[in-house]
Structure formats: C-alpha cells, structure tokens
Amino acid sequence: MQSRNESVAAVIDVGSNSAHLLVAGIGRAGLRPLLDESVQLGLGPVVDRTGHLGEPATAELTDALRTLTERSRAHAGALPLVVGTEPFRRAADAGAAIERIHAATGLRLRVLSPAAEGRLAAEGATGGRPVRTPLLVIDLGGGSTEVVLLRPGRPARVLPVPAGSARLAARHLHGDPPGPEEIDLLRGEVGDLAASFRPLGVRRAIVTGGTGTNVNRLLGRARTAPLTRTDLRAALALATSGPAAPIAARTGLSERRVAQLPAGILLLLALVERHGVARIRPSDASIREGLLLREAARRARRDAAG
C-alpha cells in the first residue's frame, strides 16, 4: 500500500539475461520496494551468435515489456522507465528494435553507455550516499562488467570490462561439470582482462549483478553476507564439483545460473585480486535502484521549485 508521503515509480532494466522490473515507493526515507519481477530472455547469446537482436527476440522482448508494464500498473500510474544495456550496445539492429518496441507499447527504451551503467549501479549499491573511504562497486552482469571506483569528494571513475558471466561461460564452459582444461582457459582469459587495468589498491568492494548473492546461496549463507577471496575459491570448488542439476536442486538456483557461476566467480576473483580487495559485500541493489534514486531526486527538485 502506498503511503500518503511517497510517490511511486517503476523501472525496467533489459540486460543480457533478462528484463527486470522494479516498482518502488519514493519517500523521504528512500526507496520502498513494492514489486520486483523478471522475465528470462537471453538476448546476449542471440547477439553473440548473429550480431543482431532479430525479429523473434524483439517480439519476445516486446511481449515481456508489455507484461511487465501491466504488472507495474497496479502500483504506478505512469509508464515505467526502460533502459537497455549490453545487448543493445552491440546489436546492429538496436535502433529498429527500439522503434518497434515504442510503436507496440509506448515505451521509450534508452540505451545506457558502460559509464552510465556503472555510475547507476554504484548509486544503487550505495543508496546514493557519499563514501568516506575508497570503495569499488563491481557490477558483474551476464554480458559485461563495470568496475566503479568511488573516492570521497571525487567523481566516480568507471572501468568497463568487455565480459560477463554468461558470455565467458558460453565461450569456455561446455562440460557438465566443466573440466579442468575449460577452467584453466577461462582463468587465463579473466586474468588477462584483470591485468589490463592498473591496480587500484582498494580494500573494500560491493558486487552487484547476481554472482555475489549466488555464491552465498551456494555456500548456504545469507544472500548479502560478506565474502572473502577464500570464500570465492571455496564456491568455485563447489560449483565445479558435479553436474548442475543436483547443485540447482540443493540451492534453489536455476541450472543455467549454476552453469554460469564458475565464470562469474573466476572473473570476480581476478578483479578483486588485481585491485587488492580483501572484503566483498554482495548487494541486490544495482542500476534499477540507481535510476529510482535519480527519479526521487528529480521529483524533490520539482517539488522544491513549486
């Protein structure tokens, strides 16, 4: 139920794996989630194979957006904000797909640059609060990753990494479970990716995008319990210890998530080792929360102006 002192807004984030809706009340105390739903689409693999979204995937996305918009209307009167990330940055027909979506639904999908995606993920993960000590926010998605350096009194610095858990898994992990040679090849690629950045020497990080919380589910811990590099290595051993199906049944993760998890763990491990991170905090908040916090700030400015 909506409070008299809050307004309601909705945002849909379309990424490599899914379209994700978040509806939240916006008030003086911040965001109050009202509805959080997603539809699995797999746009990233489609673009990997063809370089295009194509008509079938665009039609499926249009139907998903129509469904999510209908779901949001029970709470939010206005159409949701809609953003697209990695698949739309690479698809040759992204412009045509966006026009088709607008004609069918009235929604205007805005494509985020890696820098904009990283800044929004950082705002969502920190609740928009300034940091007192240096902090990394690692937004590890299915198709791309953004490493965001936050320092007191300085603008956010975004370091894009052109890889994510789904793309890395598709390239390297074909066995169930993956074999040692596959893991070694994957470890080599993520090591090269991490080595392309100068070490930042930051001790703390927040990881968004699912890998961190899924590691905790694999380890049987609370979703956002802090992690160390030792925890990541233990999770990698568990994730590769047997076929995906029994691991999925035990943890409640989907088999697809289990199959991608070793790639996400190895990428995260390579990045935190490169930058000197000792303590990692998984977060469920990311770009959707960042967008809603910006919307809250916009509404506050509008109200203040009268």
Rosetta silent file (secondary structure, phi, psi, omega in degrees, C-alpha in Angstrom):
SEQUENCE: MQSRNESVAAVIDVGSNSAHLLVAGIGRAGLRPLLDESVQLGLGPVVDRTGHLGEPATAELTDALRTLTERSRAHAGALPLVVGTEPFRRAADAGAAIERIHAATGLRLRVLSPAAEGRLAAEGATGGRPVRTPLLVIDLGGGSTEVVLLRPGRPARVLPVPAGSARLAARHLHGDPPGPEEIDLLRGEVGDLAASFRPLGVRRAIVTGGTGTNVNRLLGRARTAPLTRTDLRAALALATSGPAAPIAARTGLSERRVAQLPAGILLLLALVERHGVARIRPSDASIREGLLLREAARRARRDAAG
SCORE:     score description
SCORE:     0.000 S_00000001
   1 L     0.000  136.742 -178.061    0.000    0.000    0.000 S_00000001
   2 L   -78.495  134.534  175.038    1.270    3.452   -0.947 S_00000001
   3 L   -76.362  152.586  178.801    1.968    5.923    1.853 S_00000001
   4 L   -65.952  -21.957 -175.630    0.494    9.421    1.603 S_00000001
   5 L   -98.426   14.604  179.091    4.030   10.824    1.860 S_00000001
   6 L  -136.074  154.393  171.284    5.520    8.920   -1.041 S_00000001
   7 E  -106.673  172.365 -176.403    5.119    8.674   -4.796 S_00000001
   8 E  -125.823  137.788  176.406    5.603    5.526   -6.849 S_00000001
   9 E  -138.691  158.242 -178.377    7.841    4.922   -9.863 S_00000001
  10 E  -132.740  146.936  178.013    8.786    1.886  -11.919 S_00000001
  11 E  -140.262  142.864  175.540   11.860    0.976  -13.941 S_00000001
  12 E  -121.667  127.696  178.184   12.675   -1.925  -16.272 S_00000001
  13 E  -109.693  121.409  179.474   16.280   -2.894  -16.997 S_00000001
  14 E  -106.255  111.258 -177.118   16.825   -5.047  -20.106 S_00000001
  15 L  -117.825 -159.766 -175.791   20.166   -6.829  -19.968 S_00000001
  16 L   -67.116  -36.531 -175.912   21.938   -9.843  -21.388 S_00000001
  17 L   -99.270  -36.591 -167.224   19.897  -12.411  -19.464 S_00000001
  18 E  -152.221  167.974  164.920   16.576  -10.828  -18.539 S_00000001
  19 E  -106.665  125.260 -170.157   14.166   -7.912  -18.401 S_00000001
  20 E  -123.286  123.890  179.602   13.814   -6.905  -14.753 S_00000001
  21 E  -101.655  134.398  170.032   11.049   -4.724  -13.293 S_00000001
  22 E  -130.765  124.891  173.022   11.317   -2.834  -10.018 S_00000001
  23 E  -113.652  132.367 -176.958    8.445   -0.746   -8.654 S_00000001
  24 E  -144.139  147.976  168.235    9.134    1.264   -5.510 S_00000001
  25 E   -77.722  139.034 -178.942    7.616    3.921   -3.325 S_00000001
  26 E  -114.693  115.525 -179.716    9.749    7.057   -3.211 S_00000001
  27 E  -142.107 -172.606 -178.201    9.698    8.998    0.047 S_00000001
  28 L   -63.960  -26.871 -179.556   11.897   10.861    2.492 S_00000001
  29 L   -83.738   -0.944  179.865   13.174    7.565    3.892 S_00000001
  30 E   110.560 -144.412 -176.367   14.341    6.442    0.453 S_00000001
  31 E   -98.004  138.666  175.030   13.014    3.594   -1.685 S_00000001
  32 E  -123.131  103.078 -177.340   10.407    1.076   -0.547 S_00000001
  33 E   -59.078  134.920  178.031   10.204   -1.877   -2.987 S_00000001
  34 E  -114.303  -31.722 -178.730    6.663   -2.802   -3.977 S_00000001
  35 E  -154.057  132.477 -177.861    7.216   -5.228   -6.854 S_00000001
  36 E  -140.183  104.742 -175.441   10.368   -6.959   -8.113 S_00000001
  37 E  -139.299  155.540  177.240    9.962   -9.327  -11.086 S_00000001
  38 E  -141.538  158.057  175.247   11.967  -10.521  -14.067 S_00000001
  39 E  -125.284  124.713  179.182   11.472  -12.379  -17.341 S_00000001
  40 E   -74.865  130.582 -176.495   14.319  -14.516  -18.692 S_00000001
  41 L  -128.343  -38.808 -179.483   15.110  -13.646  -22.335 S_00000001
  42 L    68.872   42.777  179.629   18.739  -14.425  -23.171 S_00000001
  43 H   -67.987  -34.254 -178.102   19.266  -11.504  -25.560 S_00000001
  44 H   -57.702  -50.814  177.449   23.035  -11.536  -25.050 S_00000001
  45 H   -59.933  -33.608  177.681   23.571  -15.007  -26.572 S_00000001
  46 H   -62.301  -46.610  179.763   21.353  -14.042  -29.523 S_00000001
  47 H   -67.572  -36.133  176.050   23.544  -11.022  -30.263 S_00000001
  48 H   -58.486  -41.657 -175.895   26.689  -13.120  -29.756 S_00000001
  49 H   -74.927  -38.861 -167.249   25.528  -15.581  -32.433 S_00000001
  50 H  -119.309  -18.466 -173.322   24.158  -13.179  -35.045 S_00000001
  51 L    81.042   -1.873 -178.203   25.217   -9.613  -34.259 S_00000001
  52 L  -131.647  158.111  167.346   21.507   -8.700  -34.258 S_00000001
  53 L   -74.930  -44.069  177.639   18.544   -8.921  -31.919 S_00000001
  54 H    80.378  163.388 -175.664   16.397  -10.124  -34.809 S_00000001
  55 H   -66.935  -45.173 -179.069   12.635  -10.255  -35.175 S_00000001
  56 H   -61.528  -45.035 -179.465   11.882  -13.265  -32.914 S_00000001
  57 H   -67.327  -37.444  178.157   13.898  -11.916  -29.959 S_00000001
  58 H   -65.657  -39.907  177.721   12.485   -8.416  -30.435 S_00000001
  59 H   -64.756  -41.381  179.113    8.935   -9.807  -30.468 S_00000001
  60 H   -65.073  -41.404  177.623    9.629  -11.814  -27.304 S_00000001
  61 H   -63.765  -42.666  179.246   11.100   -8.741  -25.612 S_00000001
  62 H   -59.527  -44.084  177.715    8.117   -6.621  -26.675 S_00000001
  63 H   -63.014  -41.104  179.980    5.718   -9.158  -25.149 S_00000001
  64 H   -64.407  -42.191  179.352    7.775   -9.269  -21.941 S_00000001
  65 H   -65.773  -37.972  177.236    7.788   -5.474  -21.658 S_00000001
  66 H   -62.672  -43.782  179.636    4.047   -5.362  -22.235 S_00000001
  67 H   -64.232  -46.646 -178.956    3.527   -7.942  -19.467 S_00000001
  68 H   -65.398  -35.943  177.703    5.846   -6.186  -17.003 S_00000001
  69 H   -64.835  -41.783  176.603    4.197   -2.831  -17.734 S_00000001
  70 H   -62.155  -39.718  178.791    0.784   -4.305  -16.981 S_00000001
  71 H   -64.265  -36.875 -177.050    2.142   -5.714  -13.727 S_00000001
  72 H   -73.270  -23.389 -174.885    3.534   -2.315  -12.730 S_00000001
  73 L   -66.376  -20.161  176.128    0.236   -0.503  -13.330 S_00000001
  74 L   -65.939  -18.940 -176.859   -1.228   -1.946  -10.146 S_00000001
  75 L  -119.029  -43.318 -173.993    1.205    0.311   -8.284 S_00000001
  76 L  -111.509  132.105 -179.011    2.498    3.040  -10.624 S_00000001
  77 L   -75.353  -37.937 -176.736    0.252    5.189  -12.762 S_00000001
  78 L   -84.361  161.553  174.945    2.882    6.290  -15.274 S_00000001
  79 L   -62.958  148.087  178.852    4.716    4.096  -17.747 S_00000001
  80 L   -70.054  152.786  165.909    7.948    2.632  -16.368 S_00000001
  81 E   -69.803  137.775 -179.069   11.355    3.999  -17.236 S_00000001
  82 E  -128.443  127.703  177.446   13.032    1.448  -19.539 S_00000001
  83 E  -126.783  149.465  175.434   16.770    1.097  -20.103 S_00000001
  84 E  -120.679  149.274 -176.514   18.806   -1.351  -22.142 S_00000001
  85 L  -120.382 -125.323 -164.919   22.407   -2.317  -21.546 S_00000001
  86 H   -52.808  -47.272 -178.667   24.988   -4.603  -23.140 S_00000001
  87 H   -61.061  -35.226 -178.484   22.986   -6.372  -25.905 S_00000001
  88 H   -73.896  -25.483  177.157   21.681   -3.054  -27.236 S_00000001
  89 H   -72.418  -22.261 -176.176   25.171   -1.566  -27.347 S_00000001
  90 H  -106.808  -24.006 -174.353   26.293   -4.368  -29.689 S_00000001
  91 L   -71.662  129.274 -179.225   23.236   -5.248  -31.779 S_00000001
  92 L   -65.977  -26.477 -177.660   23.327   -3.790  -35.282 S_00000001
  93 L  -104.732   23.742 -177.510   19.519   -3.520  -35.325 S_00000001
  94 H   -59.222  -42.599 -179.447   19.113   -1.997  -31.854 S_00000001
  95 H   -59.729  -45.047  179.493   17.619    1.230  -33.254 S_00000001
  96 H   -65.228  -39.297  178.799   14.990   -0.637  -35.262 S_00000001
  97 H   -63.932  -40.761  179.730   14.138   -2.838  -32.282 S_00000001
  98 H   -64.523  -40.544  177.633   13.693    0.210  -30.043 S_00000001
  99 H   -64.553  -40.216  179.089   11.355    1.816  -32.583 S_00000001
 100 H   -64.987  -41.799  178.442    9.310   -1.374  -32.835 S_00000001
 101 H   -61.851  -43.853 -179.727    9.021   -1.589  -29.047 S_00000001
 102 H   -63.065  -43.181 -179.086    7.870    2.041  -28.847 S_00000001
 103 H   -63.657  -35.285 -175.772    5.256    1.557  -31.586 S_00000001
 104 H   -84.392  -28.790 -170.790    3.856   -1.546  -29.872 S_00000001
 105 H  -125.394  -16.996 -173.471    3.948   -0.444  -26.236 S_00000001
 106 L    82.484   -1.434 -179.600    4.512    3.309  -25.992 S_00000001
 107 L   -84.459  140.016  177.470    7.703    2.636  -24.023 S_00000001
 108 L  -109.269  103.017 -178.975   10.857    4.546  -24.888 S_00000001
 109 E   -81.344  127.550  178.628   13.875    2.354  -24.222 S_00000001
 110 E  -107.080  129.211 -179.630   17.070    4.286  -23.527 S_00000001
 111 E   -87.020  126.797 -179.949   20.407    2.571  -24.117 S_00000001
 112 L   -89.747  137.531  170.772   22.934    3.142  -21.339 S_00000001
 113 L   -72.601  162.204  175.470   26.622    3.562  -22.061 S_00000001
 114 H   -55.850  -39.203 -179.997   29.027    1.476  -19.925 S_00000001
 115 H   -64.992  -43.846  179.143   29.920    4.627  -17.975 S_00000001
 116 H   -65.993  -40.468  178.538   26.271    5.486  -17.299 S_00000001
 117 H   -61.536  -44.140 -179.550   25.507    1.880  -16.346 S_00000001
 118 H   -63.937  -43.236 -179.589   28.425    1.810  -13.918 S_00000001
 119 H   -64.461  -40.872  178.734   27.500    5.101  -12.256 S_00000001
 120 H   -66.085  -39.870  177.352   23.877    4.000  -11.815 S_00000001
 121 H   -61.685  -41.050  179.502   24.960    0.649  -10.363 S_00000001
 122 H   -65.803  -41.841  178.357   27.204    2.466   -7.893 S_00000001
 123 H   -63.377  -41.726  179.208   24.414    4.849   -6.877 S_00000001
 124 H   -66.535  -42.906 -176.730   22.032    1.952   -6.372 S_00000001
 125 H   -68.029  -31.475 -179.482   24.519   -0.164   -4.422 S_00000001
 126 H   -96.888   -0.014 -175.926   25.463    2.695   -2.077 S_00000001
 127 L    68.184   19.211  179.999   21.950    4.105   -1.765 S_00000001
 128 L    75.976    7.927 -178.460   23.259    7.327   -3.298 S_00000001
 129 L   -86.969  141.518  177.193   25.288    8.109   -0.169 S_00000001
 130 L   -66.585  149.271 -179.916   28.815    9.551   -0.486 S_00000001
 131 L   -89.220  151.395  177.570   31.649    7.250    0.545 S_00000001
 132 L   -98.310  -23.060  176.768   34.026    8.033    3.408 S_00000001
 133 L  -136.015  159.601 -179.474   36.813    5.737    2.208 S_00000001
 134 L   -56.474  142.069 -176.011   37.673    4.380   -1.278 S_00000001
 135 E  -146.288  139.154  170.050   35.273    1.720   -2.483 S_00000001
 136 E  -101.454  137.674  167.722   34.907   -0.388   -5.622 S_00000001
 137 E  -113.154  120.465 -178.700   31.495   -1.288   -6.985 S_00000001
 138 E  -108.901  106.256 -179.958   31.740   -4.249   -9.366 S_00000001
 139 E   -93.863   94.245 -171.908   28.603   -4.574  -11.476 S_00000001
 140 E   -99.195  102.103 -177.684   29.098   -8.091  -12.866 S_00000001
 141 L   -99.795 -170.457  179.035   26.434   -8.856  -15.439 S_00000001
 142 L   -76.297  -34.479 -175.860   25.862  -11.583  -17.963 S_00000001
 143 L  -111.282  -23.302 -179.420   27.389   -9.737  -20.907 S_00000001
 144 L  -150.822  166.816 -179.704   29.577   -7.003  -19.444 S_00000001
 145 E  -136.494  139.417  174.852   31.090   -5.800  -16.189 S_00000001
 146 E  -120.501  124.839  174.539   31.677   -2.292  -14.885 S_00000001
 147 E  -101.256  120.893 -174.274   34.235   -1.619  -12.150 S_00000001
 148 E  -116.037  122.550  177.325   33.464    1.719  -10.478 S_00000001
 149 E   -95.162  119.327  177.480   35.985    3.472   -8.250 S_00000001
 150 E  -110.091  129.055  177.752   34.367    5.708   -5.629 S_00000001
 151 L  -133.364  146.897 -177.739   36.523    8.121   -3.611 S_00000001
 152 L   -56.463  128.899  174.518   35.480   10.811   -1.127 S_00000001
 153 L    70.874   12.737 -178.295   34.764   14.124   -2.821 S_00000001
 154 L  -128.427  152.699  178.936   35.684   12.911   -6.313 S_00000001
 155 L   -64.159  151.719  176.161   33.623   11.868   -9.352 S_00000001
 156 L   -64.252  140.165  176.943   33.032    8.162   -9.908 S_00000001
 157 E  -112.972  122.399 -174.750   35.529    6.540  -12.249 S_00000001
 158 E  -106.915  126.811  177.524   34.132    3.721  -14.399 S_00000001
 159 E  -113.248  102.697 -178.328   36.361    0.981  -15.835 S_00000001
 160 E   -75.252  139.735  175.065   34.386   -1.132  -18.351 S_00000001
 161 E  -116.698  119.268 -173.426   35.276   -4.817  -18.695 S_00000001
 162 L   -79.966   52.112  179.240   34.035   -6.321  -22.004 S_00000001
 163 L  -161.834  151.264  175.271   32.951   -9.640  -20.475 S_00000001
 164 L  -143.697  179.067 -173.141   30.341  -11.065  -18.134 S_00000001
 165 H   -63.078  -41.408 -176.703   29.438  -14.427  -16.658 S_00000001
 166 H   -69.219  -44.353 -179.254   27.143  -15.586  -19.476 S_00000001
 167 H   -66.340  -40.838  179.057   29.490  -14.646  -22.331 S_00000001
 168 H   -66.288  -42.235  179.000   32.513  -16.173  -20.606 S_00000001
 169 H   -63.207  -40.972  179.989   30.632  -19.379  -19.796 S_00000001
 170 H   -63.604  -33.736 -179.453   29.418  -19.685  -23.385 S_00000001
 171 H   -76.037  -33.796 -167.058   32.979  -19.365  -24.667 S_00000001
 172 H  -121.115  -28.645 -169.114   34.670  -21.759  -22.266 S_00000001
 173 L  -105.354  103.110 -176.103   32.349  -23.956  -20.178 S_00000001
 174 L  -118.569  -20.741  177.850   30.802  -26.805  -22.153 S_00000001
 175 L   -84.513  162.859  178.123   31.067  -29.816  -19.842 S_00000001
 176 L  -133.646   90.185    6.423   28.668  -30.603  -17.007 S_00000001
 177 L   -81.384  165.051  177.453   30.569  -30.139  -14.801 S_00000001
 178 L   -64.784  145.663 -178.691   33.258  -28.183  -16.659 S_00000001
 179 L   -85.639  168.833 -178.709   36.606  -29.920  -16.863 S_00000001
 180 H   -58.346  -36.780 -179.973   39.982  -28.657  -15.609 S_00000001
 181 H   -65.948  -39.967  177.413   41.122  -27.595  -19.092 S_00000001
 182 H   -62.749  -44.672  179.586   37.996  -25.464  -19.547 S_00000001
 183 H   -63.317  -39.985  179.966   38.527  -23.833  -16.151 S_00000001
 184 H   -64.449  -41.800  178.143   42.200  -23.170  -16.955 S_00000001
 185 H   -64.402  -41.770  178.133   41.325  -21.470  -20.254 S_00000001
 186 H   -64.141  -43.910  178.783   38.681  -19.373  -18.524 S_00000001
 187 H   -60.281  -37.354  178.119   41.104  -18.467  -15.725 S_00000001
 188 H   -64.718  -42.332 -179.292   43.606  -17.333  -18.363 S_00000001
 189 H   -67.164  -45.455 -177.943   41.109  -15.029  -20.084 S_00000001
 190 H   -68.288  -32.024  175.694   39.859  -13.369  -16.911 S_00000001
 191 H   -63.512  -41.119  177.349   43.446  -12.982  -15.725 S_00000001
 192 H   -65.139  -40.357  178.617   44.301  -11.142  -18.944 S_00000001
 193 H   -61.701  -46.925 -178.948   41.227   -8.932  -18.575 S_00000001
 194 H   -65.447  -37.268 -177.541   42.119   -8.004  -14.999 S_00000001
 195 H   -69.648  -13.480  179.503   45.776   -7.410  -15.889 S_00000001
 196 L   -76.116   -7.417  179.840   44.758   -4.771  -18.443 S_00000001
 197 L  -111.069  143.220  174.231   43.933   -2.376  -15.566 S_00000001
 198 L   -67.303  134.897  179.087   46.340   -0.641  -13.246 S_00000001
 199 L   -59.261  135.991 -175.995   45.893   -1.972   -9.678 S_00000001
 200 L   -97.074  -17.694  176.656   43.757    0.430   -7.645 S_00000001
 201 L    62.976   43.301  179.414   44.695   -0.791   -4.160 S_00000001
 202 L  -106.958  131.278 -172.363   41.155   -0.600   -2.732 S_00000001
 203 L   -84.576  -25.625 -174.702   40.367   -2.896    0.196 S_00000001
 204 E  -119.264  146.133  177.299   36.545   -2.978    0.042 S_00000001
 205 E  -144.406  150.468  167.396   34.132   -3.752   -2.765 S_00000001
 206 E  -110.038  133.578  176.281   30.426   -4.178   -3.356 S_00000001
 207 E  -113.876  128.964  177.014   29.460   -6.674   -6.053 S_00000001
 208 E  -117.077  166.967  173.689   26.114   -6.410   -7.827 S_00000001
 209 L   108.273   -4.053  173.435   24.576   -8.435  -10.632 S_00000001
 210 L   112.197  -34.253 -176.684   23.842  -11.819   -9.044 S_00000001
 211 H   -60.820  -45.743 -177.547   27.212  -13.561   -8.804 S_00000001
 212 H   -62.660  -48.680 -179.634   27.872  -12.456   -5.213 S_00000001
 213 H   -67.207  -33.137  178.052   24.451  -13.364   -3.847 S_00000001
 214 H   -70.888  -32.526  173.429   24.507  -16.661   -5.776 S_00000001
 215 H   -59.891  -44.409  179.335   27.891  -17.517   -4.236 S_00000001
 216 H   -65.403  -37.454  175.933   26.318  -17.113   -0.817 S_00000001
 217 H   -63.793  -39.266  177.705   23.386  -19.320   -1.788 S_00000001
 218 H   -63.304  -37.947 -179.097   25.878  -21.939   -2.960 S_00000001
 219 H   -83.446   -2.905  179.625   27.710  -21.689    0.378 S_00000001
 220 L    74.042   32.121 -176.801   24.438  -21.891    2.338 S_00000001
 221 L  -117.287  169.516  175.572   24.786  -18.377    3.762 S_00000001
 222 L   -58.644  144.964 -171.686   22.624  -15.250    3.888 S_00000001
 223 L   -53.532  -40.522 -173.993   22.387  -13.628    0.444 S_00000001
 224 L  -108.332   21.834  176.259   24.346  -10.498    1.320 S_00000001
 225 L   -62.672  140.911  179.549   26.831  -11.966    3.815 S_00000001
 226 L   -59.689  149.017 -178.799   30.352  -10.537    3.289 S_00000001
 227 E  -122.587  153.605  171.847   32.723  -12.622    1.186 S_00000001
 228 L  -119.283  173.215  175.887   36.481  -13.065    1.047 S_00000001
 229 H   -62.227  -36.086  177.667   38.722  -14.426   -1.694 S_00000001
 230 H   -61.163  -39.940  176.712   38.859  -17.704    0.259 S_00000001
 231 H   -61.692  -41.346 -179.477   35.055  -17.878    0.109 S_00000001
 232 H   -64.284  -40.473  178.957   35.159  -17.377   -3.673 S_00000001
 233 H   -66.157  -39.545  177.324   37.659  -20.198   -4.104 S_00000001
 234 H   -64.317  -39.940  179.358   35.527  -22.496   -1.947 S_00000001
 235 H   -66.397  -37.737  177.876   32.442  -21.601   -4.005 S_00000001
 236 H   -62.103  -42.776  178.219   34.307  -22.316   -7.249 S_00000001
 237 H   -61.294  -41.730  178.639   35.210  -25.780   -5.966 S_00000001
 238 H   -66.695  -42.141 -175.831   31.565  -26.440   -5.078 S_00000001
 239 H   -67.589  -22.581 -179.019   30.237  -25.074   -8.378 S_00000001
 240 L  -109.177   13.113 -174.054   32.505  -27.393  -10.377 S_00000001
 241 L   -83.756  -12.353 -178.283   32.178  -30.440   -8.122 S_00000001
 242 L  -173.393 -177.870 -179.976   29.377  -32.120  -10.047 S_00000001
 243 L   -59.435  156.637 -175.694   26.555  -31.714  -12.582 S_00000001
 244 H   -67.587  -34.567 -171.846   24.443  -28.553  -12.475 S_00000001
 245 H   -59.935  -50.951  179.724   21.109  -30.285  -11.786 S_00000001
 246 H   -67.140  -32.210  176.811   21.765  -31.515   -8.219 S_00000001
 247 H   -65.721  -41.503  178.196   23.505  -28.251   -7.305 S_00000001
 248 H   -63.049  -42.608 -179.733   20.478  -26.342   -8.600 S_00000001
 249 H   -63.896  -36.825 -177.443   18.112  -28.568   -6.629 S_00000001
 250 H   -74.162  -36.247 -172.537   20.098  -28.061   -3.426 S_00000001
 251 H   -98.216  -19.390 -174.072   20.488  -24.278   -3.719 S_00000001
 252 L    85.047    0.205  174.013   17.293  -23.208   -5.487 S_00000001
 253 L   -76.848  157.006  173.647   19.306  -21.655   -8.308 S_00000001
 254 L   -74.092  157.191  176.900   18.386  -22.419  -11.909 S_00000001
 255 H   -61.725  -34.464  177.929   20.619  -24.851  -13.788 S_00000001
 256 H   -62.976  -43.187  178.786   21.536  -22.004  -16.147 S_00000001
 257 H   -63.572  -42.005  179.437   22.717  -19.889  -13.217 S_00000001
 258 H   -62.450  -41.563 -178.820   24.740  -22.786  -11.820 S_00000001
 259 H   -65.210  -31.707 -179.651   26.373  -23.364  -15.206 S_00000001
 260 H   -86.183  -17.409 -171.257   27.384  -19.691  -15.460 S_00000001
 261 H   -61.256  -40.235  177.735   28.506  -19.318  -11.859 S_00000001
 262 H   -58.117  -36.451  178.567   32.112  -20.576  -12.280 S_00000001
 263 H   -66.493  -43.636  177.915   32.687  -17.893  -14.919 S_00000001
 264 H   -63.699  -41.320  179.917   31.289  -15.168  -12.671 S_00000001
 265 H   -63.413  -46.534 -177.338   33.328  -16.380   -9.701 S_00000001
 266 H   -65.900  -37.481  176.672   36.584  -16.506  -11.667 S_00000001
 267 H   -66.318  -46.241  178.997   36.036  -13.036  -13.138 S_00000001
 268 H   -61.054  -43.515 -179.400   35.189  -11.571   -9.741 S_00000001
 269 H   -62.349  -42.915  178.891   38.177  -13.306   -8.149 S_00000001
 270 H   -62.320  -39.987 -178.407   40.542  -11.990  -10.827 S_00000001
 271 H   -70.174  -43.799 -177.699   39.279   -8.427  -10.372 S_00000001
 272 H   -70.976  -33.128  175.498   39.444   -8.372   -6.572 S_00000001
 273 H   -66.893  -41.545 -179.262   42.910   -9.937   -6.595 S_00000001
 274 H   -62.347  -40.240 -173.027   44.128   -7.377   -9.137 S_00000001
 275 H   -97.284    2.395  174.227   42.826   -4.410   -7.162 S_00000001
 276 L    82.217   18.930 -177.665   43.744   -5.629   -3.672 S_00000001
 277 L   -74.326  131.160  178.876   40.196   -6.128   -2.383 S_00000001
 278 L  -105.906  -27.922 -174.563   40.015   -8.152    0.827 S_00000001
 279 E  -130.888  127.758 -175.171   36.318   -7.825    1.722 S_00000001
 280 E  -121.742  129.536  177.418   33.419   -8.103   -0.723 S_00000001
 281 E  -112.747  112.273  174.786   29.810   -7.281    0.081 S_00000001
 282 E   -67.893  147.101  178.986   27.177   -8.692   -2.303 S_00000001
 283 L  -138.510  141.221  172.823   24.211   -6.425   -2.976 S_00000001
 284 L   -82.027  -17.476 -177.901   20.838   -6.943   -4.621 S_00000001
 285 L   -82.827  143.788 -178.728   20.659   -3.222   -5.444 S_00000001
 286 L  -158.157 -136.891 -171.395   22.033   -2.003   -8.768 S_00000001
 287 H   -66.714  -30.640  179.135   21.089    0.170  -11.731 S_00000001
 288 H   -62.961  -45.859  176.782   17.330   -0.095  -11.149 S_00000001
 289 H   -64.459  -37.843  177.049   17.700    1.359   -7.667 S_00000001
 290 H   -60.674  -42.736  177.868   20.102    3.955   -9.051 S_00000001
 291 H   -63.625  -42.106 -179.417   17.531    5.058  -11.615 S_00000001
 292 H   -69.107  -34.902  175.211   14.800    5.292   -8.984 S_00000001
 293 H   -64.119  -39.333  176.295   17.047    7.317   -6.669 S_00000001
 294 H   -65.340  -38.801  177.676   17.671    9.746   -9.526 S_00000001
 295 H   -64.722  -38.512  176.951   13.944    9.914  -10.156 S_00000001
 296 H   -62.066  -42.327  178.718   13.418   10.651   -6.470 S_00000001
 297 H   -64.724  -39.248  178.527   15.953   13.491   -6.656 S_00000001
 298 H   -62.842  -42.757 -179.959   14.261   14.862   -9.785 S_00000001
 299 H   -67.620  -36.192  177.946   10.869   14.875   -8.081 S_00000001
 300 H   -64.674  -41.224  177.653   12.321   16.546   -4.999 S_00000001
 301 H   -64.160  -41.439  179.174   13.791   19.341   -7.131 S_00000001
 302 H   -62.740  -43.871 -179.465   10.465   19.743   -8.942 S_00000001
 303 H   -66.717  -37.430 -179.888    8.542   19.960   -5.662 S_00000001
 304 H   -66.769  -31.899  179.242   11.038   22.427   -4.211 S_00000001
 305 L   -76.567   -9.794  177.053   10.615   24.647   -7.272 S_00000001
 306 L    88.739    0.000    0.000    6.878   24.719   -6.603 S_00000001
